[in-house]
Amino acid sequence: MFYPLSAFIAYRYAKSNKASQTSFVSFINRFSVAGIALGLMALIIVVSVMNGLEGQLKQRILGIVPHIEITKTPIISESTSRTSSENEVKETPTQTAEKTQTVTLKEISETPIEGVVATMAYREAEAVVQSRSDLRGVQVHGVQPEVMIEHTLVANHMEQGRFSDLTKGSFAAIIGRSLAIKLEARVGDRLRVMVAGASVYTPFGRMPSQRLVTVVGVFDMGSQMDDKVMYMNLKDVNRLMRDPKGSEQSLRLFLNDAFNYQAVVSALTDRVGVSVNNMKTWRERQGPLFDAVKMEKNMMTLMLLLIIAVAAFNIVSALVMVVTEKQGDIAVLQTQGMLPSSVMWIFVLNGLFNGIKGAGIGLVLGVVITLQLNNILDLIGSPLALAADGRGLPIEMDVVQIAGITLLSLLLCVLASVYPARKAMKIAPSQALQNE
């Protein structure tokens, strides 16, 4: 229910200055408004930066690691809905085998799954890479170059070379910029790759499979994976693993949204029959990192909301003092027939007007500073190059998120106004007029 008179009086009280309020009440009132403005401004800036960092992390990490990997040929059963008790006749092993079928990786790749934009034959191996100056452990990714060019972000972050240079039989490799720096390797240099998983026994003992590879490209994703990944042609990796037919290669799935992996896993399990044990998702490798970022974002948001809450509840002190000062006015209004509920709404709306003032200032300052944050950092001599292009902090403003934060701040202001408003409602006119 709307009370026009209550809103008018509340607006007049909110506009009151030192001429109608004591200097201390005016100070507390302005302090609460400033606190709300600063808290909301800081929250908008922090949330926008954290959104940007989360987006960059998603781009850099998930642009390298497989979204979903099917590691080997799965088995699907066609008789899972039946039991021996229902058939009353125990099936022989031969009969059971006849009711099962093997689903190949090729068949899975040809099955349309919602959320999957592409598939690629894939192989990964742990290896040691040796240059003239250093020795490093890496993950060798055997890939199909044409698929990588079309469906990965790595192909868009090449400093030198391109994935089309990974031709079959060339034993060429593309490495990250960080790895190239540590190995002191350049395009054209040759590196020795040793894979212990494909070792063989010789008269001289157990020897790992090894091969000299030529660096044909360098990528820079700006992520922690840049010094841990080496790309080679899938056929060359199979030969390096002493498996030229590729019997142990996997299937890599590219998703349009990596965070929607659960729906794809469910579809592969229900529709195709792939066992969960045969699938690896990006969460298994990078999940803890994303969880840590999300938790940090939530904790910072919570702390800044607490700051806004403290500032909002300063309104309690200001309104209590206003109620004390305006007892005579309240008594006069009540004697003129104003209902106690209308009196309460005067001070609730008063607190809301102060909240709107503080939230409005904080919203404008927060948006403006966020948009100019990198320029401000450059101006004060503290530039940060965390974005993919190396040009400052990544900023991602979410309009819905900002609107939600602003409305939450206003709600806190209204809640803070309830106590002094109820106190004003309970003032007895006769007693208040006697004290005047």
matplotlib code that plots the C-alpha trace (Angstrom):
import matplotlib.pyplot as plt

x = [0.0, 1.4, 1.2, 1.7, 1.8, 4.3, 6.5, 6.3, 7.3, 10.0, 11.5, 11.5, 13.3, 15.8, 16.5, 16.9, 20.2, 21.9, 19.2, 16.6, 18.9, 21.7, 25.1, 25.8, 22.6, 23.5, 27.0, 25.8, 23.3, 25.9, 28.3, 25.9, 25.2, 28.9, 29.5, 26.8, 28.2, 31.8, 30.8, 28.7, 31.4, 34.1, 31.8, 31.0, 34.7, 35.8, 33.0, 33.7, 37.4, 36.8, 34.4, 37.1, 39.7, 37.4, 36.6, 40.3, 41.0, 38.3, 39.7, 43.3, 43.0, 40.0, 41.4, 44.2, 42.9, 40.3, 36.8, 35.9, 38.1, 36.9, 39.9, 39.1, 36.4, 33.4, 30.9, 27.2, 24.7, 21.3, 19.8, 20.2, 16.5, 16.0, 17.0, 17.4, 14.5, 12.2, 13.3, 13.3, 16.0, 19.6, 21.4, 24.7, 27.8, 27.4, 23.8, 24.9, 27.8, 25.3, 23.3, 26.2, 27.9, 31.1, 30.8, 33.9, 35.3, 34.5, 30.8, 30.8, 32.3, 29.6, 26.8, 25.3, 25.3, 23.8, 26.6, 29.4, 30.7, 33.5, 35.4, 39.0, 41.2, 43.6, 46.5, 48.3, 51.6, 53.9, 57.4, 60.7, 62.0, 65.7, 67.3, 71.0, 70.6, 67.8, 65.5, 61.7, 58.8, 55.8, 52.6, 52.8, 49.4, 48.9, 46.3, 44.8, 46.0, 42.9, 40.6, 42.9, 42.9, 39.1, 38.0, 40.8, 41.9, 45.5, 45.5, 44.5, 47.4, 50.3, 53.4, 55.3, 54.3, 50.9, 49.2, 49.2, 53.0, 52.4, 52.4, 52.4, 55.9, 57.6, 58.0, 57.4, 56.3, 54.5, 55.4, 54.4, 56.3, 57.1, 58.5, 60.5, 62.1, 63.0, 64.5, 66.1, 64.6, 63.6, 61.7, 63.9, 65.7, 65.6, 64.5, 64.8, 61.5, 61.7, 58.6, 59.0, 55.5, 56.7, 60.1, 61.6, 64.1, 67.5, 70.9, 71.7, 68.6, 65.3, 65.3, 62.5, 61.1, 62.8, 62.9, 64.3, 61.5, 61.7, 60.1, 57.9, 55.7, 55.3, 52.0, 51.3, 48.0, 49.3, 48.3, 50.0, 49.8, 52.2, 55.3, 53.7, 52.2, 53.8, 51.6, 52.6, 50.8, 48.7, 50.3, 53.8, 52.8, 51.4, 54.7, 56.6, 54.4, 55.3, 51.6, 51.5, 47.9, 46.7, 44.9, 45.3, 44.3, 41.4, 38.6, 38.6, 35.2, 35.0, 32.0, 30.3, 30.2, 32.8, 30.8, 27.9, 30.0, 27.6, 24.8, 27.1, 28.4, 24.8, 23.9, 27.0, 26.1, 22.3, 22.2, 25.5, 26.3, 29.7, 30.8, 31.7, 35.0, 35.9, 35.5, 37.7, 36.5, 38.3, 37.1, 39.3, 42.4, 41.5, 38.4, 40.2, 41.7, 38.3, 36.8, 39.5, 38.8, 35.1, 35.5, 37.8, 35.2, 32.4, 34.5, 35.4, 31.8, 30.6, 33.2, 32.1, 28.5, 29.2, 30.8, 27.6, 25.6, 27.5, 27.1, 23.4, 22.8, 24.4, 21.0, 19.6, 21.6, 20.7, 17.0, 16.8, 18.1, 15.7, 12.8, 13.9, 14.1, 10.8, 8.7, 6.7, 6.1, 5.0, 2.6, 1.1, 0.6, -1.1, -3.4, -4.4, -5.4, -2.4, -2.3, 0.6, 1.3, 1.7, 4.1, 6.2, 6.3, 7.7, 10.9, 11.1, 10.9, 13.4, 15.9, 15.1, 15.7, 19.1, 19.8, 18.8, 21.1, 24.1, 23.4, 23.0, 26.3, 28.0, 26.5, 27.7, 31.2, 31.5, 30.6, 32.8, 35.8, 35.5, 35.4, 38.4, 40.3, 43.2, 43.7, 43.7, 46.2, 48.4, 48.1, 49.2, 52.1, 50.7, 49.7, 48.7, 48.9, 46.6, 44.3, 44.9, 46.2, 48.5, 46.9, 45.7, 43.1, 40.3, 37.0, 33.6, 30.6, 27.4, 24.3, 22.1, 24.7, 25.2, 21.4, 21.1, 23.9, 22.2, 18.8, 20.3, 21.9, 18.6, 17.0, 19.6, 18.7, 15.0, 15.7, 17.9, 15.0, 12.4, 13.5, 13.5, 10.3, 8.5, 9.9, 8.3, 5.0, 4.8, 5.2, 2.3, 1.1, 0.2, 3.6, 5.5, 3.6, 4.3, 8.0, 8.0]
y = [0.0, 3.4, 6.4, 9.7, 11.9, 9.5, 9.6, 13.4, 13.8, 11.2, 13.0, 16.3, 14.6, 13.1, 16.5, 18.1, 19.8, 21.3, 23.9, 21.3, 18.6, 18.7, 18.6, 15.2, 13.6, 15.2, 13.8, 10.2, 10.4, 11.5, 9.0, 6.1, 7.4, 7.6, 4.1, 2.6, 4.4, 3.3, -0.3, -0.7, 1.0, -1.4, -4.4, -3.5, -3.1, -6.3, -8.4, -7.2, -7.9, -11.3, -12.1, -11.1, -13.2, -16.2, -15.7, -15.5, -18.6, -20.4, -19.3, -20.1, -23.4, -24.9, -23.9, -26.4, -29.3, -31.7, -31.0, -34.7, -37.6, -41.1, -43.2, -46.6, -48.6, -49.0, -51.9, -51.5, -54.1, -54.6, -56.7, -54.4, -54.2, -57.9, -60.1, -63.8, -63.9, -62.4, -64.9, -67.7, -69.4, -68.6, -67.3, -68.9, -66.8, -67.3, -66.0, -63.0, -62.2, -62.3, -59.5, -57.2, -55.1, -53.2, -49.5, -48.1, -44.6, -44.0, -44.8, -42.5, -39.6, -40.1, -40.0, -36.5, -35.3, -32.0, -29.7, -31.4, -29.3, -31.5, -34.7, -35.6, -38.7, -37.9, -39.3, -38.0, -39.3, -38.3, -37.5, -35.8, -33.2, -32.5, -29.5, -28.5, -26.6, -28.2, -31.1, -30.8, -33.0, -32.4, -33.8, -34.8, -34.3, -36.2, -34.2, -33.8, -30.4, -29.6, -30.1, -28.0, -25.1, -25.0, -25.7, -24.7, -21.3, -22.4, -22.0, -18.3, -17.7, -18.8, -16.5, -18.5, -21.3, -22.9, -26.2, -27.1, -27.6, -30.7, -33.0, -36.8, -38.3, -34.9, -35.4, -31.7, -30.1, -27.0, -25.9, -23.1, -19.9, -20.6, -24.0, -22.6, -20.0, -22.7, -25.0, -22.1, -23.5, -21.6, -22.5, -24.9, -26.3, -30.1, -31.5, -35.1, -36.5, -39.6, -41.6, -44.0, -45.5, -47.1, -48.4, -51.7, -54.1, -54.2, -55.8, -52.5, -52.5, -50.9, -48.0, -45.5, -44.7, -41.6, -39.4, -36.1, -33.6, -30.3, -27.2, -25.7, -23.4, -21.5, -20.6, -18.3, -18.8, -17.0, -19.9, -22.4, -25.0, -23.2, -24.9, -28.3, -29.1, -30.1, -30.7, -33.3, -35.0, -38.0, -40.4, -39.4, -39.8, -43.3, -44.3, -42.7, -44.9, -48.0, -48.2, -47.3, -48.5, -46.3, -49.0, -47.1, -43.6, -41.8, -39.6, -35.9, -34.0, -30.3, -28.7, -25.3, -24.8, -26.6, -26.0, -28.0, -31.2, -33.0, -33.0, -34.4, -37.1, -38.1, -38.2, -40.4, -42.7, -43.0, -42.8, -44.3, -46.6, -45.2, -46.1, -43.3, -45.1, -44.6, -40.8, -38.1, -34.5, -31.3, -31.1, -34.0, -32.0, -28.3, -28.5, -27.5, -24.4, -23.2, -24.0, -22.0, -18.9, -19.2, -19.5, -16.4, -14.5, -15.5, -14.6, -11.1, -10.5, -11.5, -9.2, -6.2, -7.0, -6.9, -3.5, -2.3, -3.9, -2.0, 1.2, 0.5, -0.1, 3.2, 4.4, 2.9, 5.4, 8.3, 7.5, 6.9, 10.3, 11.8, 10.0, 11.6, 15.0, 14.7, 13.4, 16.7, 16.5, 12.9, 13.7, 16.5, 14.3, 11.6, 14.1, 15.2, 11.6, 10.0, 6.3, 4.6, 2.6, 5.8, 7.2, 4.0, 4.3, 7.9, 6.5, 3.4, 5.5, 8.0, 5.1, 4.0, 7.5, 7.6, 4.1, 5.3, 8.3, 6.1, 3.3, 5.8, 7.4, 4.1, 2.6, 5.5, 5.6, 1.8, 1.6, 4.6, 3.5, -0.1, 1.0, 3.3, 1.0, 0.1, 3.8, 4.7, 2.0, 3.3, 6.8, 5.9, 3.8, 0.3, -1.4, -5.0, -7.3, -10.1, -10.0, -12.3, -9.4, -8.3, -4.9, -4.7, -6.3, -8.3, -6.6, -8.3, -6.4, -8.3, -6.0, -8.5, -9.1, -5.3, -4.8, -7.6, -6.1, -2.6, -4.0, -6.0, -2.8, -1.1, -4.0, -3.8, -0.1, -0.8, -3.5, -1.2, 1.4, -1.0, -0.7, 3.2, 3.2, 0.9, 3.0, 6.1, 4.3, 3.5, 7.2, 8.3, 11.8, 13.0, 12.1, 13.6, 16.9, 17.1, 16.8, 19.6]
z = [0.0, -1.0, 1.3, -0.6, 2.5, 4.2, 1.1, 1.0, 4.6, 4.3, 1.3, 3.3, 6.2, 3.8, 2.3, 5.7, 6.4, 9.4, 9.6, 10.6, 12.1, 14.6, 13.1, 14.6, 13.1, 9.7, 10.0, 10.8, 7.9, 5.4, 6.7, 6.2, 2.6, 1.9, 3.3, 1.1, -1.9, -1.3, -0.5, -3.6, -5.7, -4.4, -4.9, -8.5, -9.3, -7.5, -9.0, -12.5, -12.2, -10.8, -13.6, -16.0, -14.4, -14.3, -18.0, -18.8, -16.7, -18.6, -21.9, -21.2, -19.4, -21.1, -24.5, -23.9, -21.9, -23.3, -22.3, -22.3, -23.2, -23.9, -23.1, -24.6, -26.4, -24.1, -23.8, -23.9, -22.7, -24.4, -21.6, -18.6, -18.1, -17.7, -14.7, -14.5, -12.0, -14.6, -17.3, -14.8, -16.9, -16.2, -19.3, -20.4, -21.0, -24.7, -24.6, -22.6, -25.0, -27.9, -26.1, -25.9, -28.5, -28.8, -29.6, -31.3, -30.9, -34.5, -33.9, -30.9, -32.9, -35.6, -33.0, -32.7, -29.0, -28.0, -26.7, -28.6, -31.5, -32.7, -32.0, -32.6, -32.3, -29.6, -27.6, -24.5, -23.1, -20.3, -21.6, -20.9, -23.3, -23.5, -25.1, -25.2, -22.0, -19.9, -19.2, -18.6, -18.1, -20.4, -21.7, -25.3, -27.0, -30.3, -32.3, -35.7, -36.9, -39.0, -36.0, -33.8, -36.2, -36.4, -32.8, -30.3, -29.0, -29.1, -32.9, -32.4, -30.0, -32.1, -31.9, -34.5, -36.9, -37.3, -36.7, -40.4, -40.0, -37.9, -40.9, -40.7, -40.5, -39.9, -36.1, -35.7, -32.4, -31.2, -27.7, -25.3, -25.0, -21.3, -22.2, -25.1, -22.7, -20.1, -22.8, -24.6, -27.8, -30.9, -34.1, -36.1, -33.1, -32.4, -29.1, -27.8, -26.6, -24.3, -23.3, -20.5, -21.1, -24.4, -23.1, -24.2, -22.8, -24.5, -23.7, -22.1, -19.9, -20.2, -22.7, -23.2, -26.6, -27.9, -30.9, -32.1, -32.9, -34.6, -33.1, -35.8, -33.7, -30.4, -28.8, -25.9, -24.0, -20.9, -18.7, -16.4, -19.1, -21.5, -20.0, -19.7, -23.2, -26.5, -29.6, -32.2, -35.1, -33.8, -36.2, -35.0, -31.3, -32.1, -33.6, -30.7, -28.4, -30.5, -31.5, -35.2, -35.7, -32.9, -31.0, -27.7, -28.9, -27.3, -28.5, -27.5, -27.4, -27.9, -26.1, -26.9, -23.1, -21.1, -17.9, -19.4, -19.4, -17.0, -19.5, -22.2, -19.9, -19.1, -22.8, -23.6, -20.8, -21.5, -25.3, -26.4, -23.4, -22.6, -19.1, -16.7, -16.0, -19.7, -19.6, -18.2, -17.9, -17.5, -13.9, -12.9, -13.8, -13.4, -11.2, -7.9, -9.6, -10.7, -7.3, -5.6, -7.9, -7.3, -3.6, -3.6, -5.6, -3.2, -0.1, -1.5, -2.4, 1.1, 2.8, 0.7, 1.3, 5.0, 4.6, 2.8, 5.6, 8.3, 6.4, 5.9, 9.6, 10.4, 9.1, 12.3, 14.4, 12.2, 12.1, 15.8, 16.4, 13.8, 15.5, 18.9, 17.3, 15.4, 18.3, 18.4, 14.6, 14.9, 17.8, 15.8, 12.8, 14.9, 16.5, 13.0, 12.2, 10.7, 11.4, 13.2, 10.0, 8.0, 10.6, 10.3, 6.6, 6.9, 8.4, 6.3, 3.2, 4.7, 5.1, 1.5, 0.1, 1.8, 0.4, -3.1, -2.7, -1.6, -4.1, -6.9, -6.2, -5.7, -8.9, -11.1, -9.5, -9.7, -13.4, -14.4, -12.4, -13.7, -17.3, -16.7, -14.3, -16.6, -17.5, -13.8, -13.0, -15.9, -14.5, -11.0, -12.4, -11.4, -14.7, -14.5, -17.6, -16.8, -19.9, -22.8, -24.9, -22.2, -21.9, -18.3, -16.1, -17.8, -17.1, -17.5, -16.3, -15.8, -15.9, -14.1, -11.4, -10.8, -10.7, -8.1, -6.0, -6.1, -5.2, -2.3, -1.0, -1.1, 0.7, 3.5, 3.9, 4.2, 6.8, 8.7, 8.8, 10.3, 13.9, 14.2, 12.1, 14.6, 17.4, 15.8, 15.4, 19.1, 20.2, 22.3, 21.2, 24.7, 26.2, 23.2, 23.4, 27.2, 26.5, 23.9]

ax = plt.figure().add_subplot(projection="3d")
ax.plot(x, y, z, "-o")
ax.set_aspect("equal")
plt.show()
